[in-house]
Amino acid sequence: MQARNLLLLTLLLPTLLLACVQERGGGGDDDNNGGTLNNGGSSQRVDRGDLKVLWDDAADEDQQAFARWLQDRGFFEPLAESLNENVKFPYDISIIHDSCGVENAFYVPDERTIVMCYEMVRFIYSAFANSGFELSEQNLSQATFSTWVYIFFHELGHALVDAYDLPITGREEDAVDDFATVLLIESDLHSAVYDAAIFWYLIDNGMTASRPMLADEHSLNLQRFYSLLCLIAGDDPEWSEYILANFPDMKERLPRCAAEYEQKSSAWMRLLEPWEK
C-alpha cells in the first residue's frame, strides 16, 4: 500500500514512541462556528487555537507514580507542539491528565477538553501485568504506553469530530476507533494497535454481554479486538499471516480486510486534509 501522510504526523509518531519505550524504560472564546467552513479548500479553514497539555495532581501515591511515569516519557508535549504547527484548530483544546475517580478517558465537548484519567493507565497496566503472558518489564511498559496512546488518539478523534463538525455515519465510537487505528498504522506502528487490541481482549475476559452492554454506544470489547486485528491485517500481509495463524476466528473476515482498511483510511484522510496547514 502506498505510504501516505496523515495530519503530517506519521513521521513523528514512531520517533516519539520509540524514545518513550526504549530510552526511558519501556482562541476558545471565538464564535460558535469556530472558523469551520464546510465548503471550500484548506485555505478557508481558520486556525484560531492550539492543543494545550496540562497535568493535574494525582489523588494518591499510586496514581502519582503513574503520573510521573507518563510525564517522564515526554510524549504529549512534543506531540501537541507538532500538531499545533501542522494542523489548524478552530479553538483551543485542552488535554488534561487527572484523577477522575473512575477508570476512563473521555472528551467533554462543552469544555473542549480531553480528560485522560490516571486510574485508566493503572487499569491498563494491571490488565497486561495480570494477563498470564510472560512479559518483561520493558514489554509491559511498551504495551501499557502503546494502549494509552491509542486511547488518547481515540479521544482526540472525538475532539476533532466536534471541532471540525465532521460528518459521521454509524457510531461515532467506532469511527474514532478507526481514526486512532489509521493514524498509528500509517505511522508504521501496527504493533501499538496490536497492543490496544490485546487490551480489549484481556478486559473482555469471557464476559457475557448484558442488555445494557448491547445498548451502549461502544462496540463490545471483543468486537473492538477483532476490528483492530482486521485493520492491521488489511494494511500489512505479514501481519495478516500472523493474525490468521494465531486467531483462526478471523479466517472468513481476513480476505475483506484490505478493502476495509482502504475505505476507512481514505475516508479519514479526506475528512482531515482540509485542516492541514
C-alpha positions as CSV (number, residue, x, y, z in Angstrom):
1,M,0.0,0.0,0.0
2,Q,1.3,3.4,-0.9
3,A,2.6,5.4,2.1
4,R,0.6,8.5,3.0
5,N,1.0,11.3,5.4
6,L,-2.0,11.7,7.8
7,L,-2.0,15.1,9.5
8,L,1.7,15.4,8.7
9,L,2.3,13.4,11.9
10,T,3.2,10.0,10.7
11,L,6.9,10.6,10.7
12,L,6.9,12.0,14.2
13,L,4.9,9.2,16.0
14,P,7.4,6.4,15.6
15,T,10.3,8.5,16.9
16,L,8.2,9.6,19.9
17,L,7.1,6.2,20.8
18,L,10.5,4.6,20.3
19,A,12.0,7.2,22.6
20,C,9.3,6.7,25.2
21,V,9.7,2.9,25.3
22,Q,13.3,2.2,24.7
23,E,15.2,5.2,26.0
24,R,13.0,5.8,29.1
25,G,12.3,2.2,30.0
26,G,9.9,0.8,28.4
27,G,-8.7,31.2,21.0
28,G,-11.5,29.4,22.8
29,D,-13.9,32.4,23.2
30,D,-14.5,32.9,19.5
31,D,-17.9,32.5,17.8
32,N,-19.6,29.1,18.0
33,N,-18.6,28.4,14.4
34,G,-15.0,28.2,15.5
35,G,-14.0,29.0,11.9
36,T,-15.4,25.9,10.4
37,L,-16.4,26.3,6.8
38,N,-17.8,23.2,5.3
39,N,-17.3,24.2,1.7
40,G,-14.0,25.1,0.0
41,G,-10.4,24.2,0.4
42,S,-7.9,24.2,3.3
43,S,-7.3,28.0,2.9
44,Q,-10.8,28.6,4.2
45,R,-10.2,26.8,7.5
46,V,-9.2,29.3,10.1
47,D,-6.5,28.5,12.7
48,R,-7.6,30.0,16.0
49,G,-6.4,27.6,18.6
50,D,-3.9,25.0,19.9
51,L,-3.7,21.8,21.8
52,K,-2.7,22.5,25.4
53,V,-1.3,19.8,27.7
54,L,-2.0,20.0,31.4
55,W,-1.1,17.7,34.3
56,D,-3.2,17.9,37.5
57,D,-2.1,16.4,40.8
58,A,-2.9,12.7,41.3
59,A,-5.1,11.7,44.1
60,D,-2.8,9.1,45.8
61,E,0.7,7.8,45.8
62,D,-0.1,5.0,43.4
63,Q,-1.6,7.4,40.8
64,Q,1.3,9.8,41.4
65,A,3.7,7.1,40.3
66,F,1.8,6.5,37.1
67,A,1.6,10.3,36.5
68,R,5.4,10.6,36.8
69,W,5.8,7.6,34.6
70,L,3.7,9.2,31.9
71,Q,5.4,12.6,32.2
72,D,8.8,11.2,32.1
73,R,8.1,9.8,28.7
74,G,8.0,13.3,27.3
75,F,5.4,12.3,24.7
76,F,2.4,14.6,24.9
77,E,4.1,18.0,24.8
78,P,6.1,17.5,21.6
79,L,3.1,15.7,20.0
80,A,0.9,18.8,20.8
81,E,3.6,21.1,19.5
82,S,3.8,19.2,16.2
83,L,0.1,19.1,15.8
84,N,-0.2,22.9,16.5
85,E,2.5,23.6,13.9
86,N,0.9,21.4,11.2
87,V,-2.8,21.3,11.8
88,K,-5.4,24.1,12.1
89,F,-7.6,24.1,15.2
90,P,-10.7,26.4,15.3
91,Y,-10.3,26.8,19.1
92,D,-8.1,25.7,22.0
93,I,-8.4,22.0,23.1
94,S,-7.1,21.1,26.5
95,I,-5.5,17.7,27.2
96,I,-5.8,17.2,30.9
97,H,-4.3,14.3,32.9
98,D,-6.1,14.0,36.2
99,S,-7.5,11.7,38.8
100,C,-11.2,11.1,37.9
101,G,-12.4,8.6,40.5
102,V,-13.1,6.2,37.6
103,E,-11.1,4.1,35.1
104,N,-11.8,6.1,32.0
105,A,-10.7,8.7,29.4
106,F,-13.3,11.0,27.7
107,Y,-13.9,14.2,25.8
108,V,-16.0,16.9,27.2
109,P,-17.5,19.0,24.3
110,D,-18.8,21.9,26.4
111,E,-15.3,22.4,27.9
112,R,-13.4,21.5,24.7
113,T,-11.3,19.2,26.9
114,I,-9.8,15.7,26.6
115,V,-9.5,14.1,30.1
116,M,-7.0,11.2,30.5
117,C,-7.5,9.6,33.9
118,Y,-4.6,8.3,35.9
119,E,-6.9,5.4,37.0
120,M,-7.1,4.3,33.4
121,V,-3.4,3.9,32.8
122,R,-3.2,2.0,36.1
123,F,-6.0,-0.2,34.8
124,I,-4.2,-0.8,31.5
125,Y,-1.0,-1.7,33.3
126,S,-2.8,-4.2,35.6
127,A,-4.6,-5.8,32.6
128,F,-1.3,-6.7,31.0
129,A,0.5,-7.4,34.3
130,N,-2.2,-10.0,35.2
131,S,-2.7,-11.4,31.7
132,G,-0.7,-14.5,32.3
133,F,1.6,-13.5,29.4
134,E,5.3,-13.7,30.3
135,L,6.1,-10.1,29.7
136,S,9.4,-8.4,30.5
137,E,9.2,-5.1,32.3
138,Q,10.1,-3.4,29.0
139,N,7.4,-5.2,27.1
140,L,4.9,-4.5,29.9
141,S,5.8,-0.8,29.7
142,Q,5.5,-0.8,25.9
143,A,2.1,-2.5,25.9
144,T,0.8,-0.1,28.5
145,F,2.0,3.0,26.9
146,S,1.0,2.0,23.4
147,T,-2.5,1.3,24.6
148,W,-2.6,4.6,26.4
149,V,-1.5,6.4,23.3
150,Y,-4.2,4.6,21.3
151,I,-6.9,5.6,23.8
152,F,-5.6,9.2,23.6
153,F,-6.0,9.3,19.8
154,H,-9.5,7.8,20.2
155,E,-10.4,10.8,22.4
156,L,-8.6,13.2,20.0
157,G,-10.9,11.7,17.3
158,H,-13.9,12.8,19.3
159,A,-12.4,16.3,19.8
160,L,-11.8,16.6,16.0
161,V,-15.3,15.4,15.1
162,D,-16.6,18.2,17.4
163,A,-14.2,20.9,16.4
164,Y,-14.4,20.3,12.6
165,D,-18.1,19.4,12.6
166,L,-17.2,16.2,10.7
167,P,-19.9,14.1,9.1
168,I,-20.0,10.7,10.8
169,T,-22.3,7.9,9.8
170,G,-22.8,5.0,12.1
171,R,-21.5,5.1,15.7
172,E,-19.0,7.8,16.5
173,E,-17.2,5.5,18.9
174,D,-16.4,3.1,16.0
175,A,-15.4,6.0,13.8
176,V,-12.8,7.3,16.3
177,D,-11.5,3.8,16.9
178,D,-10.8,3.8,13.2
179,F,-9.1,7.3,13.4
180,A,-6.8,6.1,16.1
181,T,-6.0,2.9,14.3
182,V,-5.4,4.5,10.9
183,L,-3.1,7.2,12.4
184,L,-0.9,4.6,14.1
185,I,-0.9,2.2,11.2
186,E,0.0,5.0,8.7
187,S,2.9,5.7,11.1
188,D,4.0,2.1,10.7
189,L,3.0,1.4,14.4
190,H,1.0,-1.7,13.8
191,S,2.4,-3.2,17.0
192,A,0.9,-0.3,19.0
193,V,-2.6,-1.1,17.5
194,Y,-2.0,-4.8,18.2
195,D,-1.3,-3.9,21.9
196,A,-4.5,-2.0,22.1
197,A,-6.4,-4.9,20.5
198,I,-5.0,-7.3,23.1
199,F,-6.1,-4.9,25.8
200,W,-9.7,-5.1,24.6
201,Y,-9.3,-8.9,24.5
202,L,-7.9,-9.1,28.1
203,I,-10.6,-6.9,29.7
204,D,-13.4,-8.9,27.9
205,N,-12.3,-12.0,29.9
206,G,-15.1,-14.1,28.5
207,M,-17.9,-11.9,29.9
208,T,-21.4,-12.4,28.6
209,A,-22.9,-9.3,27.0
210,S,-25.7,-7.9,29.1
211,R,-28.6,-5.9,27.6
212,P,-27.1,-2.5,28.8
213,M,-23.8,-3.5,27.1
214,L,-25.6,-4.2,23.9
215,A,-27.4,-0.9,24.2
216,D,-24.2,1.0,24.8
217,E,-22.7,3.4,22.1
218,H,-19.4,1.4,22.2
219,S,-18.9,-1.9,20.4
220,L,-18.3,-4.8,22.7
221,N,-14.7,-5.4,23.7
222,L,-14.2,-8.5,21.6
223,Q,-15.7,-6.7,18.6
224,R,-13.2,-3.9,19.0
225,F,-10.4,-6.5,19.3
226,Y,-11.4,-8.2,16.0
227,S,-11.9,-4.9,14.2
228,L,-8.4,-3.7,15.1
229,L,-6.9,-7.0,14.0
230,C,-8.7,-6.7,10.7
231,L,-7.3,-3.2,10.0
232,I,-3.8,-4.3,11.0
233,A,-4.1,-7.2,8.6
234,G,-5.7,-5.1,5.9
235,D,-2.6,-2.9,5.6
236,D,0.2,-5.5,6.0
237,P,0.3,-9.0,4.5
238,E,2.9,-10.2,7.1
239,W,0.6,-9.2,9.9
240,S,-2.3,-10.8,8.1
241,E,-0.4,-14.1,8.1
242,Y,0.4,-13.8,11.8
243,I,-3.2,-13.0,12.7
244,L,-4.5,-15.9,10.7
245,A,-2.1,-18.3,12.4
246,N,-2.9,-17.0,15.9
247,F,-6.6,-16.0,15.6
248,P,-8.3,-18.5,13.3
249,D,-11.7,-16.9,14.1
250,M,-10.5,-14.2,11.6
251,K,-10.3,-16.6,8.7
252,E,-13.5,-15.6,6.9
253,R,-13.1,-11.9,7.5
254,L,-9.4,-11.5,6.6
255,P,-9.9,-11.5,2.8
256,R,-12.0,-8.4,3.1
257,C,-9.7,-6.5,5.5
258,A,-7.6,-4.8,2.8
259,A,-10.7,-3.2,1.3
260,E,-11.9,-2.3,4.8
261,Y,-8.7,-0.6,5.7
262,E,-8.5,1.3,2.4
263,Q,-12.1,2.5,2.8
264,K,-11.5,3.8,6.4
265,S,-8.1,5.3,5.9
266,S,-9.2,7.1,2.7
267,A,-12.3,8.4,4.5
268,W,-10.3,9.9,7.4
269,M,-7.6,11.4,5.2
270,R,-10.3,13.0,3.1
271,L,-12.0,14.4,6.1
272,L,-8.9,15.8,7.7
273,E,-6.9,17.0,4.7
274,P,-8.6,20.5,4.6
275,W,-7.3,21.2,8.1
276,E,-3.6,20.6,7.3
277,K,-1.5,23.8,7.3
